[in-house]
Amino acid sequence: AVHSPTGIPWTVLPDRLVVQLHWHRLPAFRHALRESGFRIVTIARNPLDVLVSVLQFRQSDRTTEFWLAGEGGDESGLVGAKPDDPAFMTWALSDRASALLSVTPEWWADAEAVRVRYEDFVAAPGDSLAETGRRLGVEPVRDARELGQSVSREAMRRRFPAPPGPCGTGRPGG
């Protein structure tokens, strides 16, 4: 995971590499990805769930300030907020939230992108991983369904218990 394209080691890329990055689909960036042999996997999630996920993430992690190089603001006003707080409502309607939400549709429109719906992945992680690998033309090192079980919502909850409160359920529509 990197926060900007400058975090990608462009000059020393290994043969196999996965980069997780939330960044605009700018022509020069898209060209660099294509030239380096990257394939794009875009994950779409219900925007309301995304906003609540950002709220929850910001409670314990300050790195949100690096997302999109701070375009449109930051999430500092979300510390201690809950989904029904005016601070969250104001942020959710801000230029910052709009910038963060704009990235997925930009990449979803890319004809070469492999599109994955978060809700489908949560419902059947193994099947979703197998299908994504098939569409990428990647031969799995492990059985996709076995791997899917290790990253299922239930398995992740055992490894990373949700904090108390209305956020952090990890389920679509939560």
N, C-alpha and C positions, 0 to 999 in steps of 0.2 A: 504494500500500500504506500502510495506517495501522494503528496498534496498538489503537485504541479508537474508539468512535463519536464521541468528541470531536475526532478528527482529520479528520472529514468536514466540508467547508465548507458546512454546511447552508443558510446564508443566501445563498450565491453559487454555487449549483450550475450548471455549464454544461449545455447541452442534451444533450450526450453525455458520459458519464463512466463509467469502470469503477473500482470500489473493491474492493481485495483486503483482506479483514479476517477474522480468525478470532475470533469473538465469540459469546457465548451468544445463543440465540434468546429474548430476553426480550420480553414483550409490548409494552412502550413502544418498544423499539428496532425491533421488527418493524413497529409502527404507523408510526414515523417513516420507515422505508424505503418502506413502501407509500404514504404521503402524499407522499413526494418522487418517486414514480414509479420507484423502483428495482425491478429484477427480480433474483431470487436464482438464482445458479448455485452448486450445492453439489458439491464434488469429494470423493469417497470413495476412500480408499486402504486397503490392508491395514494394520490397526493395528500389526502388528509392523514393517512397513516404515516407518510413520510414526515410531515410536519410534527406529529406527536413523537415520532422516533428521534428527530433532531432535538426536540425538547428534552426527552429522556437522556439522550447521549450527552447533552451539554451539562447535565447535572453532575457528571463525574469526569468529564474530559474537556479541557480547554482548547484542544486542537481545532475545534470548529472555526476558530479565527483564521486558520490557514486555508479553509475551503474556498476555492475560486479566488484565492489571493485577497480575500476580504471584500469581494465585489458586493456592493449594496449594503454593507454594514457588517455586523457580527451578531453573535448570540449572547453577549454579556448580560443583556437584560433578562435572559431566561433563567438565570441561576435562582433556584428556589421556587420557580413558577410551576403551576399546574395547568392542565389543559383548559380550565375554565377561568384562569386569571386574565385580567385585562392586558397584562404585559405580553402574554402569549398571543392573545388575539391581535394586538397591535403588531407584533413581530410577524405573525402569519400572513398579514396583509401588506407587509413591507416589501420594498425593492429587493431586500436580501432574500427573503423567502421566495420571491418570484424568480430571482437569479438561480437559486438552488434547484427549484422545480423545473426550470427551462432546459436543463442539460439533458434529461432523459428523452424528451421529444426530439431534440436535435439529433441524437444518436439513433433513436428509433426509426427515424426517416432515412437513415443510411441503408442503401440497398444491400450492402455487403454485411451488415450487422446481423448477428444471431440474436434474436429477441427472446427474452425469458420473462415471464410474468412471475413476480414474487409470490403471488397467491398460489399459482400452480406449483411452484417449488416447495412451498410450505406444505401443501396438500400431499405431494408425492415426490419427496426429494430425490429418491433413487431413480425414478422414471425421468424426472426432469434432468438430472445429471447425465443419464444415458442418452437422452435425446439431444442435449446440448453437445455432448461429445460426438455423437453421430453427425450432427450438422456441421461441426468444426472439422470432421474427418480425423479426429484424434482417437487413437486406440487406447482404451483405459489401462492403467497399470494395475488397478484394483477393480473388483466388481462394483459397478456403479450403484447397484441397489444396496450392497453392503456398506459402501461409503455413504450413501444417502441415509442409512439408519444412524450412522455415527454423527451426522449433522442435522438430524431431525429436530424438530422443535423440542420434543421430549428429552432427547440426548443433550441438547444445548442447555436446557433448563437444569439438568442434573449437574452440568459442568459450571454453569454461570447462573446462579439463582437470581431471579428478578428482584429488583429493589421493591420495597413496599410502596403501595400507592397505586393510582390509576394508570400510570405509565408502565411501559416495559413488559407488556404481556407477550410481545413477539408474535401475536397472531393477527392475521388480516382482519380488518374491521374493528380492531381493539381500541 
